[in-house]
Amino acid sequence: MELRLAFVNDYFNTRYPMIFWFGLWSLFLILLHSTATVCVVCWLSFDVLAQMLHYGTNKVDMIITLAFMLFVMFKESWEMVVYLLSDWTRLLLVCMYASMEDNNPCLRNGRLERLMLSFFRSKISSKRWHGVLDQYVFVQSYGDKQKFWNLAHKVTTGMVPEKGDGAELSSAIDVPEYVWPQVLEKLGEIMRHDEPRPQGPAAQPADDLRHDRHGCHLPKKLVTLTDGAGGRKEKYGWACFDLQTSSQVILVWHIATSICEMALAKERGVDLSKPGFICSSKGGYNKLEGVLRTRYIVANSLSRYCAYLLVSKPEVIPDSFLVPEMVFQEIVKTARDGILKPCDCDSLESRYENLLKLPGSHSSDSIKKGDDVLKQGALLAKDLLELEENVEERWEILAGVWTELLVHLAPTWNAAAHRTYLESGGEFITYIWALLWHCNIEKSSLWPEYDDTSDKDEAPAATTPPQRNGAGRDNINPVMETRPQAGSDAINHQNATEIHEEGAVQETEEPEDTIQPGEAPDGNRSEVVSKDTTSIGP
């Protein structure tokens, strides 16, 4: 998958498609041109150098010319090496070798194989992704004010991007070794997990994935909350299924995870009154062992990574254009002006104690139905902390939920955002997104979407699902989209009227064949809309 995304990045951001437009032959022509350029520049350089030695002059203009020629030779030579050792050359060599006839010993032999393998030992393009997870911790950064960046934004008249308050990122970490296996395991569980289905004519098909004209949808469920005893779905499911946006879900679970992390730190004897955060150094999780350590690392790394996506890369999550920023700024304002004022909460211990008091006398139902994300996160943490005797189960829930949330966040229509971030090394979620695209999974039913089960007498309007971001797609989707236009839906619901030669209008009847977009009914170029049908133009 990493190699495939590398080809996508090369296709949009490099000259490789032009270099290899005709396979190895076009590469040969480019190398021949570069070789000729190097030879000519080398000849001119020696001529200039000979003139300098003959006349004994060291003029500045001749020195600059000679330095420029040396730079051109180095540039052309380096480009030839990069082209020869690129992934495109390797792919073409493998395809050419595989297409050779087996009975031709002159072409398929050990020497040729060793020559081809030498192209794969190059270190020039070995690292295609930076391999890190950026991190954001709300309880640590909500009080920060980006005065410098906002001043630079005003001074440069917008050339320097503006940064919102409370958006200071933590240090990036290498992708933990436990994360990828956990993601693949949870994705497999989501695919094959079966829930009880209704019997009779309305029963669902055996495949639990929902299909429609846009592809497959991930089912609206979290395996972590449906498995296990203790009614997990009833206790914690509201924080996934009842909230309005994916931004709220991320922040609620992120705050709950941070509170559980601080609670675990206190249990393990970590002094929260000191500056810093438990996972900012290795001393925090080094005190953990076995399964608890694995679940702790997975839950915290993915929690902070999803929060980072919300704060810095909102285009890759399923919410609409301005929702992530609005939700985030609202919770920052609530925390800064409310119970978590920076002047009153100068340490993690005070923030931890105040967060636990936050639900207060409010009923659980009122908090769950409300819009205060901070209270909802504290309430969820309070429910999780009730598992006092089984800390491993608590972190099993957190690790499982975060892994599944990341899988559900990955399907998005905004392929342009992923293409943009590939230029700077890509994001971890991009690899999950590409993997799901290969499985024809384009959406997740966990997030709100447009309900197309409208009344039969009304044609659906051209409404964009909330799950699509505001940014354009730039026609770069990995799969071909064949979305019917709203006008075709309206035409399909209209009744065709047959007109006799005498001009009398016969009784309307449903057309046998579906009218495709842009077509007119056979035998008649005009369309008469039935009285009981509302026409919606394309």
C-alpha positions in Angstrom: 0.0 0.0 0.0 2.9 2.4 0.8 4.3 1.7 -2.7 1.0 2.3 -4.4 0.6 5.7 -2.7 4.1 6.5 -3.7 3.1 6.0 -7.3 0.1 8.3 -6.7 2.3 11.0 -5.3 4.8 10.6 -8.2 1.9 10.9 -10.7 0.7 14.2 -9.3 3.8 15.8 -7.9 6.8 14.7 -10.1 7.9 14.4 -13.7 7.9 10.6 -13.7 4.7 10.3 -15.8 6.4 12.4 -18.5 9.7 10.6 -18.2 8.1 7.1 -18.5 5.3 7.9 -20.9 6.6 5.3 -23.4 8.2 2.9 -20.9 11.9 2.2 -21.0 12.3 3.7 -24.4 11.3 7.2 -23.3 13.6 6.7 -20.3 16.4 5.8 -22.7 15.8 9.0 -24.7 15.9 11.1 -21.5 19.1 9.5 -20.3 20.6 10.0 -23.8 19.7 13.7 -23.7 21.1 14.1 -20.2 24.3 12.3 -21.2 24.8 14.5 -24.2 24.2 17.6 -21.9 26.8 16.4 -19.5 29.3 15.8 -22.2 28.8 19.2 -23.8 29.0 21.0 -20.5 32.0 19.0 -19.5 33.7 20.0 -22.8 32.9 23.7 -22.4 34.1 23.5 -18.8 37.5 22.2 -19.9 37.7 24.8 -22.6 37.0 27.6 -20.1 39.5 26.2 -17.6 42.1 25.9 -20.4 41.6 29.6 -21.3 42.0 30.6 -17.7 45.2 28.7 -17.3 46.6 29.8 -20.7 46.0 33.5 -20.1 46.5 33.4 -16.4 43.4 35.3 -15.6 41.0 34.7 -12.7 38.2 36.9 -13.6 35.1 36.7 -11.5 32.7 36.2 -14.5 34.7 33.1 -15.7 34.8 31.6 -12.2 31.0 32.1 -11.9 30.5 30.5 -15.4 32.7 27.5 -14.4 30.8 27.0 -11.1 27.5 27.2 -13.0 28.7 24.5 -15.5 29.8 22.2 -12.7 26.4 22.6 -11.1 24.6 21.7 -14.3 26.8 18.6 -14.7 26.0 17.5 -11.1 22.3 18.2 -11.6 22.0 16.1 -14.8 24.1 13.3 -13.3 22.0 13.2 -10.2 18.7 13.1 -12.2 20.0 10.2 -14.3 20.8 8.2 -11.1 17.4 9.1 -9.6 15.5 8.0 -12.8 17.4 4.8 -13.1 16.8 3.8 -9.4 13.2 5.0 -9.2 10.2 2.8 -8.5 9.0 3.3 -12.0 12.2 1.8 -13.5 11.9 -1.1 -11.1 8.3 -1.8 -12.1 9.1 -1.7 -15.8 12.0 -4.0 -15.4 10.0 -6.5 -13.4 7.1 -6.4 -16.0 9.6 -6.8 -18.9 11.3 -9.8 -17.1 7.9 -11.4 -16.3 6.8 -11.1 -20.0 9.9 -12.9 -21.3 9.5 -16.4 -22.6 10.6 -19.1 -20.2 12.4 -21.0 -23.0 14.8 -18.2 -23.8 17.9 -18.8 -21.6 19.7 -15.8 -23.2 17.2 -13.4 -21.6 16.2 -15.1 -18.4 19.3 -16.1 -16.5 21.0 -15.5 -13.2 23.1 -12.5 -14.4 20.1 -10.6 -15.5 18.3 -11.3 -12.2 21.3 -10.1 -10.2 21.5 -7.0 -12.4 17.8 -6.3 -11.7 18.2 -6.9 -8.0 20.9 -4.3 -7.9 18.2 -1.6 -8.8 16.3 -2.7 -5.7 19.2 -2.2 -3.3 19.2 1.5 -3.7 18.6 3.7 -0.7 17.6 6.8 -2.7 13.9 6.2 -2.6 13.7 3.6 0.2 11.8 5.9 2.6 8.5 6.9 1.1 6.7 7.9 4.3 8.0 9.7 7.4 6.4 7.0 9.6 5.3 9.2 12.5 2.1 10.1 14.2 1.6 13.7 15.1 0.0 14.3 18.5 -2.3 16.7 20.2 -3.3 16.7 23.9 -6.3 19.0 24.7 -5.9 19.1 28.5 -2.3 20.2 28.0 -2.7 22.7 25.2 -6.2 24.3 25.5 -4.7 27.4 27.4 -2.1 28.2 24.7 -2.6 31.4 22.7 -0.9 31.7 19.3 0.0 35.4 19.5 3.2 35.1 17.4 1.5 33.2 14.6 -1.5 35.4 14.5 0.7 38.5 14.5 2.7 37.0 11.6 -0.5 36.3 9.8 -1.5 39.9 10.0 1.9 41.3 9.1 2.3 39.0 6.1 -1.3 39.8 5.0 -2.3 36.1 5.1 0.9 34.5 3.7 1.6 32.9 7.1 -1.5 30.7 8.0 -3.4 31.8 11.1 -3.5 29.3 14.0 -6.4 29.1 16.5 -6.0 29.3 20.2 -5.4 26.1 22.1 -4.0 24.3 19.0 -0.4 23.8 20.1 0.8 20.4 19.0 2.8 17.9 21.0 5.9 16.1 19.7 5.3 13.5 17.0 6.1 9.9 17.8 7.0 6.9 15.6 4.1 4.7 14.7 4.0 2.1 17.5 4.5 -1.4 16.4 1.2 -2.5 17.9 -0.9 -0.1 15.9 -0.9 -1.6 12.4 -1.8 -5.1 13.5 -4.6 -3.7 15.7 -6.0 -1.7 12.8 -6.0 -4.7 10.5 -7.5 -6.9 13.1 -10.3 -4.5 13.9 -11.0 -4.0 10.2 -11.4 -7.7 9.7 -13.7 -7.9 12.7 -15.9 -5.2 11.3 -16.1 -6.9 8.0 -17.1 -10.3 9.4 -19.0 -9.4 12.5 -22.6 -10.4 12.3 -25.5 -8.9 14.2 -29.0 -10.4 14.5 -31.0 -9.6 11.4 -34.8 -9.4 11.0 -36.5 -12.4 9.5 -38.9 -12.4 6.7 -39.1 -10.4 3.4 -37.3 -7.4 5.0 -34.3 -9.4 6.1 -30.9 -8.0 5.3 -28.5 -9.8 3.0 -25.8 -12.0 4.5 -23.1 -9.4 3.8 -23.2 -7.0 6.7 -21.7 -4.2 4.6 -24.4 -1.9 3.1 -24.2 -1.4 -0.6 -25.6 1.4 -2.8 -24.8 3.1 -6.0 -21.8 4.8 -4.3 -20.1 1.6 -3.1 -20.0 -0.2 0.2 -20.6 1.4 3.6 -18.9 0.4 6.9 -21.7 -0.8 9.2 -22.9 1.5 12.0 -21.4 -0.5 14.9 -18.3 -0.8 17.0 -17.3 -4.4 17.6 -15.5 -3.4 20.9 -18.8 -2.2 22.4 -20.9 -5.1 21.1 -18.6 -7.8 22.4 -17.9 -8.6 26.0 -20.1 -8.6 29.1 -21.4 -5.7 31.2 -23.6 -4.0 28.6 -20.8 -1.9 27.0 -23.0 -0.6 24.2 -25.6 0.7 26.7 -23.0 2.3 28.9 -20.6 3.8 26.4 -22.4 3.6 23.0 -24.0 7.0 23.4 -20.6 8.6 22.9 -20.4 7.1 19.5 -23.9 6.7 18.1 -25.8 9.6 19.7 -23.5 12.6 19.0 -24.2 14.7 15.9 -20.7 15.0 14.4 -17.5 13.0 14.2 -15.7 16.0 15.7 -17.7 15.7 18.9 -17.1 12.0 19.0 -13.3 12.5 18.7 -13.2 15.2 21.4 -15.4 13.3 23.9 -13.3 10.1 23.7 -10.1 12.1 23.6 -11.0 13.9 26.9 -12.1 10.7 28.5 -8.9 8.9 27.4 -6.8 11.8 28.9 -8.7 11.5 32.2 -8.2 7.8 32.3 -4.5 8.3 31.6 -4.1 10.7 34.5 -6.0 8.3 36.8 -3.7 5.5 35.8 -0.7 7.7 36.4 -1.9 8.5 39.9 -2.4 4.8 40.6 1.2 4.1 39.4 2.6 6.8 41.6 3.3 9.5 39.0 3.2 13.0 40.4 0.8 15.0 38.3 1.7 18.3 40.0 4.9 18.4 38.1 5.0 20.0 34.6 4.7 17.7 31.6 2.4 14.9 30.7 2.6 11.2 31.6 3.3 10.1 28.0 5.6 13.0 27.1 8.5 10.9 28.4 9.0 7.1 28.4 8.9 6.9 32.1 5.1 6.8 32.1 4.4 3.7 30.1 7.6 2.0 31.0 6.0 1.2 34.3 3.3 -0.8 32.6 3.7 -4.4 31.5 2.2 -7.0 29.2 -1.2 -6.4 27.6 -1.9 -3.3 29.6 1.1 -1.6 28.1 0.1 -2.5 24.6 -3.5 -1.3 25.0 -2.3 1.9 26.8 0.1 2.8 23.9 -2.4 2.1 21.2 -5.2 4.0 22.9 -3.1 7.1 23.7 -1.3 7.3 20.4 -4.5 7.0 18.3 -6.4 9.3 20.6 -3.8 12.1 20.2 -3.5 11.4 16.5 -7.2 11.7 15.9 -7.2 14.9 17.9 -4.3 16.2 15.8 -6.3 15.5 12.6 -9.3 17.4 14.0 -7.1 20.4 14.9 -4.6 20.5 12.0 -6.0 18.3 9.2 -9.8 18.6 9.4 -10.2 18.0 5.7 -9.5 14.3 6.0 -12.3 13.6 8.6 -15.9 13.1 7.5 -17.4 16.4 8.9 -18.3 19.2 6.6 -16.0 22.1 6.0 -16.3 24.4 9.1 -17.7 21.9 11.6 -14.4 20.7 13.1 -13.1 24.2 13.7 -16.4 25.4 15.2 -16.6 22.4 17.6 -13.0 22.8 18.6 -13.1 26.5 19.3 -16.3 26.0 21.3 -14.7 23.5 23.6 -11.6 25.6 24.0 -13.7 28.6 25.0 -15.7 26.5 27.4 -12.6 25.1 29.1 -10.7 28.4 29.2 -13.6 30.4 30.6 -15.1 27.7 32.8 -13.9 25.2 35.3 -10.5 24.8 33.6 -9.3 28.4 33.7 -5.5 28.4 33.3 -5.0 30.6 36.3 -6.9 28.1 38.5 -5.6 24.9 36.9 -1.9 25.4 36.7 -1.1 21.6 37.0 -2.4 18.4 35.5 -3.5 17.3 39.0 -5.8 20.3 39.4 -7.2 19.8 35.9 -7.8 16.1 36.6 -9.7 16.9 39.8 -11.8 19.6 38.3 -12.7 17.4 35.3 -13.9 14.7 37.6 -16.1 17.2 39.3 -17.5 18.6 36.1 -20.6 16.4 35.7 -21.6 17.6 39.2 -25.3 17.5 40.0 -26.3 17.4 36.4 -28.2 14.2 35.3 -26.5 11.9 32.9 -29.3 12.1 30.4 -29.2 15.9 30.3 -25.4 15.8 29.7 -25.7 13.2 27.0 -28.4 15.1 25.1 -26.6 18.4 25.6 -23.9 20.1 23.5 -21.2 20.5 26.2 -18.4 18.3 24.8 -16.3 18.9 27.9 -19.0 17.6 30.3 -19.7 14.6 28.0 -16.0 13.6 28.0 -15.9 13.9 31.8 -19.0 11.8 32.1 -17.7 9.1 29.8 -14.4 9.0 31.8 -16.4 8.7 35.0 -18.2 5.7 33.6 -14.9 4.1 32.4 -13.3 4.7 35.8 -16.0 2.6 37.4 -14.0 -0.4 36.2 -11.7 0.0 39.2 -10.9 -3.6 39.6 -10.3 -4.3 35.9 -7.9 -1.7 34.6 -7.0 -3.9 31.6 -10.7 -4.0 30.5 -10.9 -0.2 30.6 -7.9 0.1 28.3 -9.1 -2.7 26.1 -12.3 -0.6 25.5 -10.3 2.5 24.9 -7.8 0.9 22.5 -10.5 -1.0 20.6 -12.8 2.1 20.3 -10.0 4.3 19.1 -8.8 1.8 16.5 -12.3 1.4 15.1 -13.0 5.1 15.2 -9.9 5.6 13.1 -11.1 3.0 10.6 -14.5 4.7 10.5 -12.9 8.2 10.0 -10.8 7.1 7.1 -13.5 6.8 4.3 -13.9 10.2 2.8 -14.8 11.8 -0.5 -12.1 14.4 -0.2 -9.3 12.7 -2.1 -7.7 16.0 -2.9 -6.8 16.5 0.7 -5.0 13.2 0.8 -3.2 14.1 -2.4 -2.1 17.4 -0.9 -0.7 15.8 2.2 1.2 13.1 0.2 3.6 15.9 -0.9 4.8 16.3 2.7 5.1 12.6 3.4 1.4 11.6 3.8 -0.7 10.8 6.9 -1.3 7.5 8.6 -5.0 7.8 7.9 -4.2 8.1 4.2 -3.0 4.5 4.1 -6.2 3.3 5.8 -8.3 5.3 3.4 -6.5 3.8 0.4 -6.9 0.3 1.8 -10.6 0.9 2.2 -10.9 2.2 -1.3 -9.4 -1.0 -2.6 -12.2 -2.8 -0.8 -14.7 -0.5 -2.4 -15.6 1.1 0.9 -16.4 4.7 0.4 -18.4 5.7 3.5 -19.1 4.8 7.0 -22.6 4.5 8.3 -21.4 5.6 11.7 -21.6 9.3 10.7 -24.7 11.2 9.6 -25.5 11.1 5.9 -28.2 12.2 3.5 -31.3 10.1 3.8 -32.3 9.2 0.2 -35.5 7.4 1.3 -37.7 10.2 0.3 -41.3 10.1 -0.8 -41.9 8.4 -4.1 -43.7 11.4 -5.5 -40.7 13.7 -4.9 -37.4 13.4 -6.7 -34.4 13.8 -4.5 -32.5 17.1 -4.9 -28.8 17.3 -5.7 -27.9 17.4 -2.0 -24.3 16.8 -0.9 -24.1 14.4 2.0 -22.7 15.9 5.2 -20.0 13.3 5.1 -18.3 15.0 2.1 -15.9 17.8 2.9 -16.1 21.2 1.3 -12.9 20.9 -0.7 -13.0 19.7 -4.2 -12.1 16.2 -5.4 -10.0 17.3 -8.4 -11.1 14.2 -10.3 -8.5 12.0 -8.6 -10.6 9.4 -6.9 -9.0 6.0 -6.9 -12.1 4.5 -8.3 -14.4 5.7 -11.0 -17.5 7.5 -9.7 -20.7 7.0 -11.7 -23.1 9.2 -9.8 -26.5 9.9 -11.5 -27.5 13.5 -11.7 -30.4 14.8 -9.8 -32.1 15.5 -13.1 -32.0 11.9 -14.1 -33.7 11.0 -10.8 -36.5 13.4 -11.5 -36.9 12.1 -15.0 -37.1 8.5 -13.8 -40.0 9.5 -11.5 -42.0 11.3 -14.2 -44.8 9.7 -16.2 -44.5 9.6 -20.0 -47.6 10.7 -21.9 -48.4 9.1 -25.2 -49.7 11.5 -27.8 -51.9 10.1 -30.6 -51.9 11.3 -34.2 -55.3 13.0 -33.6 -53.7 15.0 -30.8 -55.7 13.4 -28.0 -53.8 12.8 -24.8 -54.0 9.2 -23.7 -54.0 8.1 -20.1 -50.5 8.4 -18.5 -48.6 5.3 -17.7 -45.2 4.4 -16.3 -42.3 4.0 -18.8 -41.0 0.5 -19.2 -37.4 1.5 -19.6 -35.5 3.9 -17.4 -34.6 7.2 -19.2 -30.9 7.8 -18.9 -29.5 11.3 -18.2 -29.6 13.5 -21.3 -32.0 11.1 -23.2 -35.5 11.8 -24.4 -38.2 9.1 -24.6 -38.3 7.1 -27.8 -40.6 8.5 -30.5 -41.1 11.9 -28.8 -38.6 14.6 -27.9 -41.0 16.5 -25.6 -41.8 15.5 -22.1 -45.2 16.0 -20.5 -45.0 15.9 -16.7 -47.9 14.2 -14.9 -50.0 16.5 -12.7 -49.2 14.6 -9.5 -45.4 14.8 -10.1 -43.0 17.5 -9.1 -40.2 18.2 -11.6 -36.8 19.1 -10.4 -34.3 20.3 -12.9 -30.8 19.0 -13.2 
